[in-house]
Amino acid sequence: MKAQIKQHLLSGRSITIIEALREYGCHCLPSCIRELSQEGMLIERRDIERISSITGRPFRFARYSLTKQAPKLLEGNK
């Protein structure tokens, strides 16, 4: 599962907790993100706020992606 999340990020896509659960069955994305960060991946967290179409109240969620510097650093390791 962590390897799938890593490949998802390396492909240039970002991911949320709901996407990780739906696509990869990952129930704890922040834990996977922390482990990947400890392995050297440069991952940024962006907090997003939306208004619920059901309740009309605001809610927040995190979207994770590789930092803009990450592709350059990965190319340097080849």
Secondary structure, 3 states (H helix, E strand, C coil): CHHHHHHHHHCCCCEEHHHHHHHHCCCCHHHHHHHHHHCCCCEEEEEEEEECCCCCCEEEEEEEEECCCHHHHHHHCC
